[in-house]
C-alpha cells in the first residue's frame, strides 16, 4: 500500500476515533476507491520491463469479414491522453505523463501476450502503433476510426492511405456518424462503406446514438460490423433518466449539476440490446465501463450477456491480465444467449 494511502487511512482513523466511531464507522466513511486500496495487498516494486516477443494468449476470437479479432480489444484513449474525466482537469496530462513511448510499447506487448490481437487507434496516433510493430516485429492488428466527409476524392485518398499503412479494419468515427445521421446524411455513410470496401478491408459504422444503426438497417447499408457504445446506467454519475436527450454528447457540457457533463455515452442500454438482437452484423461494444465508472466484472458480463460480440476497452498496463481473464470467463459463461454470436 502506498505511503499516501497509509497516511490517508491514519488520518481517517484519527478523525473517526475522536468522533467516537470504530472500524464500522471507518468503513462507511471511506470512498469506494479507498476501500479497494485498503483491501489490496502491498505490491512489490515493478521490475524494469525488457522487450519480449509477443506470445498468443488464450483470448477467444471471432471473425469480422475474413479477419480474426480477439473478443477483447484494447482501446487507445488512455494511451493517447484522451480522457473522459468528468470535471477532473488534470487527467489528460497525467495520462500523457504516464504513457511514455516505452510504457505504451510495454502495454501493447502485455496485451498481445494475453491474446489481444487488435487495437483501436485513430489516424493521428497510428504512427505510434506502426513504430511498435516495426520494433517488436508485431502483427498487432488495427481498428481505425475515420471521420467520413462529403468530399469523395479526398475521402478515397485518405482511406487508401490508411490501408496502405496496414489498417486491418476501418469504421466511421462515432461522433462523425452521429452528426451525419442527425443531419439526414446516411448517403455519406453509405459512400464511406463503399470506399473502404474498394480497398478490400472490412468496413464498419461507429456511433454513440442508437439512431445510427437504426438508420443504417432501415436504409440497408449493411456494414460489416457496428461499433456502438453500450453500458449499464447503474453508476453514481450516470445522467438521470428524465434528463437524457438524444445527441446530448454532441452538445457542450451542461452547467446543471444533473445535466450531461461527459458522464454518459449510452442513454438507452435496454433499447440498444433489444434492437441489436435483430442485427446480423457483428457488434463491437465500447465505453462498456462508462469511462471507468463501472467495474469490468460487471461491465464485461453485462455487454456479452446482452449481445455484444466484442468489447473495446481502455486499459492500463497493470489491468490487462485481469481484464483478459474477466473477459474470457464472461465469454465462456454466455455461450448460449438471447442474441446469437454474430462473429
URQUI-V674264 format. One record per residue. N is the residue number from 1. PSI is psi in degrees with one decimal (NA if undefined). Layout:
n=N psi=PSI
n=N psi=PSI
//
This chain:
n=1 psi=142.9
n=2 psi=159.6
n=3 psi=-39.6
n=4 psi=-41.4
n=5 psi=-42.0
n=6 psi=-45.5
n=7 psi=-39.9
n=8 psi=-43.3
n=9 psi=-37.9
n=10 psi=-44.7
n=11 psi=-40.4
n=12 psi=-43.5
n=13 psi=-40.2
n=14 psi=-44.9
n=15 psi=-45.8
n=16 psi=-34.6
n=17 psi=-41.3
n=18 psi=-26.3
n=19 psi=-1.4
n=20 psi=21.7
n=21 psi=143.4
n=22 psi=-153.8
n=23 psi=-37.3
n=24 psi=-40.4
n=25 psi=-38.6
n=26 psi=-45.7
n=27 psi=-38.3
n=28 psi=-30.6
n=29 psi=-27.1
n=30 psi=146.1
n=31 psi=168.7
n=32 psi=-45.0
n=33 psi=-41.0
n=34 psi=-38.1
n=35 psi=-38.0
n=36 psi=-41.3
n=37 psi=-38.0
n=38 psi=-34.9
n=39 psi=-17.2
n=40 psi=137.2
n=41 psi=153.2
n=42 psi=142.4
n=43 psi=143.9
n=44 psi=153.2
n=45 psi=140.7
n=46 psi=139.4
n=47 psi=144.3
n=48 psi=132.7
n=49 psi=139.3
n=50 psi=147.0
n=51 psi=133.5
n=52 psi=145.7
n=53 psi=136.8
n=54 psi=138.9
n=55 psi=135.4
n=56 psi=132.1
n=57 psi=-160.7
n=58 psi=17.5
n=59 psi=124.8
n=60 psi=151.7
n=61 psi=161.8
n=62 psi=167.9
n=63 psi=131.9
n=64 psi=109.6
n=65 psi=-126.0
n=66 psi=16.3
n=67 psi=127.8
n=68 psi=119.7
n=69 psi=134.2
n=70 psi=143.5
n=71 psi=-25.7
n=72 psi=123.2
n=73 psi=151.8
n=74 psi=134.2
n=75 psi=163.2
n=76 psi=-10.5
n=77 psi=-47.9
n=78 psi=-35.0
n=79 psi=-27.0
n=80 psi=8.5
n=81 psi=12.0
n=82 psi=101.2
n=83 psi=130.9
n=84 psi=88.7
n=85 psi=25.4
n=86 psi=-119.3
n=87 psi=19.6
n=88 psi=123.6
n=89 psi=-15.1
n=90 psi=-6.2
n=91 psi=-41.8
n=92 psi=-42.7
n=93 psi=-37.0
n=94 psi=-43.8
n=95 psi=-43.5
n=96 psi=-34.7
n=97 psi=-37.5
n=98 psi=-42.7
n=99 psi=72.5
n=100 psi=169.1
n=101 psi=-42.2
n=102 psi=-42.3
n=103 psi=-38.9
n=104 psi=-44.5
n=105 psi=-42.6
n=106 psi=-39.7
n=107 psi=-45.3
n=108 psi=-36.9
n=109 psi=-43.5
n=110 psi=-40.3
n=111 psi=-45.5
n=112 psi=-36.9
n=113 psi=-23.6
n=114 psi=2.6
n=115 psi=6.6
n=116 psi=112.5
n=117 psi=4.9
n=118 psi=137.8
n=119 psi=139.9
n=120 psi=132.2
n=121 psi=151.0
n=122 psi=158.6
n=123 psi=-41.5
n=124 psi=-22.9
n=125 psi=11.1
n=126 psi=-30.4
n=127 psi=-28.9
n=128 psi=-44.4
n=129 psi=-39.6
n=130 psi=-41.3
n=131 psi=-41.6
n=132 psi=-45.1
n=133 psi=-41.3
n=134 psi=-49.6
n=135 psi=-37.3
n=136 psi=6.5
n=137 psi=46.2
n=138 psi=148.9
n=139 psi=26.5
n=140 psi=128.8
n=141 psi=158.9
n=142 psi=130.4
n=143 psi=109.7
n=144 psi=130.3
n=145 psi=143.1
n=146 psi=133.5
n=147 psi=104.5
n=148 psi=148.7
n=149 psi=175.4
n=150 psi=-5.3
n=151 psi=97.3
n=152 psi=-49.6
n=153 psi=-42.7
n=154 psi=-42.5
n=155 psi=-41.8
n=156 psi=-44.8
n=157 psi=-41.1
n=158 psi=-42.1
n=159 psi=-44.5
n=160 psi=-39.3
n=161 psi=-39.8
n=162 psi=-39.6
n=163 psi=-38.6
n=164 psi=-27.2
n=165 psi=3.8
n=166 psi=12.6
n=167 psi=130.4
n=168 psi=-44.0
n=169 psi=144.8
n=170 psi=140.0
n=171 psi=157.6
n=172 psi=129.1
n=173 psi=140.8
n=174 psi=-47.8
n=175 psi=-42.2
n=176 psi=-44.0
n=177 psi=-36.3
n=178 psi=-48.7
n=179 psi=-46.1
n=180 psi=-41.3
n=181 psi=-42.5
n=182 psi=-32.2
n=183 psi=1.2
n=184 psi=20.0
n=185 psi=55.7
n=186 psi=-26.7
n=187 psi=-34.2
n=188 psi=-35.8
n=189 psi=-39.4
n=190 psi=-42.5
n=191 psi=-38.9
n=192 psi=-48.2
n=193 psi=-41.9
n=194 psi=-44.2
n=195 psi=-36.0
n=196 psi=-44.0
n=197 psi=-28.6
n=198 psi=-30.1
n=199 psi=-1.7
n=200 psi=21.2
n=201 psi=154.1
n=202 psi=141.3
n=203 psi=128.5
n=204 psi=170.0
n=205 psi=126.4
n=206 psi=153.9
n=207 psi=160.8
n=208 psi=-35.0
n=209 psi=139.1
n=210 psi=-21.7
n=211 psi=-25.6
n=212 psi=-57.2
n=213 psi=-31.4
n=214 psi=-47.0
n=215 psi=-38.5
n=216 psi=-43.8
n=217 psi=-40.3
n=218 psi=-37.0
n=219 psi=14.3
n=220 psi=46.3
n=221 psi=-32.4
n=222 psi=64.3
n=223 psi=161.3
n=224 psi=-20.2
n=225 psi=159.5
n=226 psi=145.9
n=227 psi=101.9
n=228 psi=134.4
n=229 psi=145.5
n=230 psi=114.5
n=231 psi=153.7
n=232 psi=165.5
n=233 psi=19.7
n=234 psi=70.2
n=235 psi=156.3
n=236 psi=-40.7
n=237 psi=9.9
n=238 psi=143.9
n=239 psi=128.0
n=240 psi=145.5
n=241 psi=-35.9
n=242 psi=-5.9
n=243 psi=-2.2
n=244 psi=131.5
n=245 psi=140.8
n=246 psi=139.2
n=247 psi=14.6
n=248 psi=-31.1
n=249 psi=-10.0
n=250 psi=-10.3
n=251 psi=161.7
n=252 psi=153.5
n=253 psi=143.5
n=254 psi=149.3
n=255 psi=-17.6
n=256 psi=141.1
n=257 psi=-33.7
n=258 psi=22.1
n=259 psi=179.6
n=260 psi=128.4
n=261 psi=63.5
n=262 psi=44.7
n=263 psi=7.2
n=264 psi=138.8
n=265 psi=-9.0
n=266 psi=97.2
n=267 psi=-10.2
n=268 psi=67.2
n=269 psi=-37.3
n=270 psi=-44.8
n=271 psi=-36.7
n=272 psi=-48.7
n=273 psi=-41.8
n=274 psi=-43.0
n=275 psi=-41.9
n=276 psi=-16.5
n=277 psi=-32.4
n=278 psi=0.0
n=279 psi=127.9
n=280 psi=-20.5
n=281 psi=147.9
n=282 psi=149.8
n=283 psi=119.2
n=284 psi=113.7
n=285 psi=134.9
n=286 psi=169.6
n=287 psi=31.7
n=288 psi=-23.5
n=289 psi=12.5
n=290 psi=47.4
n=291 psi=46.5
n=292 psi=3.7
n=293 psi=-14.5
n=294 psi=133.4
n=295 psi=138.6
n=296 psi=-28.0
n=297 psi=-38.9
n=298 psi=-43.3
n=299 psi=-47.2
n=300 psi=-44.3
n=301 psi=-44.0
n=302 psi=-45.7
n=303 psi=-47.6
n=304 psi=-38.8
n=305 psi=-34.9
n=306 psi=15.4
n=307 psi=-9.7
n=308 psi=140.4
n=309 psi=-26.8
n=310 psi=157.2
n=311 psi=131.5
n=312 psi=119.0
n=313 psi=134.1
n=314 psi=136.3
n=315 psi=138.1
n=316 psi=163.7
n=317 psi=-41.3
n=318 psi=-6.9
n=319 psi=-14.9
n=320 psi=-48.9
n=321 psi=-43.8
n=322 psi=-42.9
n=323 psi=-37.1
n=324 psi=-39.8
n=325 psi=-43.8
n=326 psi=-45.2
n=327 psi=-44.0
n=328 psi=-43.8
n=329 psi=-39.2
n=330 psi=-40.0
n=331 psi=-45.3
n=332 psi=-30.0
n=333 psi=-31.2
n=334 psi=47.6
n=335 psi=-34.7
n=336 psi=121.3
n=337 psi=172.0
n=338 psi=-43.9
n=339 psi=122.0
n=340 psi=151.7
n=341 psi=125.9
n=342 psi=6.9
n=343 psi=NA
//
